[in-house]
């Protein structure tokens, strides 16, 4: 399942997308000189009992393919932001 969200930079990620169990989030940071830079966070989500958890590790080639796609989405979003600035 894929979901996409674009949000308020002060309220959390400005972009996030879920690809199966992998989630990518892009955070925008403003510099004092008026510029901006982006941080990217990629995690694997899993369920333990009734609780959802996140892990910074990935399982096998299937997860790595999703990580590769997540990186592409993050890079595309950041490039679009740079072009719009």
ZIURVEN-V796748 format. One record per pair of residues at least 24 apart in sequence whose C-alpha atoms are under 10 Angstrom apart, sorted by the first residue. I is the first residue (numbers start at 1). GAP is how many residues later the second one is. Records with the same first field share a line. If there is no record, write none. Layout:
I=GAP / GAP
This chain:
6=71
13=25 / 26 / 27 / 28
14=24 / 63
15=25 / 58 / 59 / 62 / 63
16=24 / 25 / 26 / 54 / 57 / 58 / 61
17=25 / 53 / 56 / 57
18=24 / 25 / 26 / 27 / 48 / 52
19=25 / 44 / 46 / 47 / 48 / 50 / 51
20=24 / 25 / 43 / 46
21=24 / 25 / 26 / 33 / 37 / 42 / 45 / 46
22=24 / 32 / 33 / 34 / 36 / 41 / 42 / 43 / 44 / 45 / 47 / 48
23=31 / 43 / 44 / 47
24=42 / 43 / 45 / 46 / 47 / 49 / 50
25=45 / 46 / 48 / 49
26=47 / 48 / 49 / 51 / 52
27=51
28=50 / 53
35=50
36=45 / 46 / 49
37=41 / 45
38=36 / 40 / 43
39=35 / 39
40=30 / 31 / 34 / 35 / 38
41=29 / 30 / 33
42=25 / 28 / 29 / 32
43=24
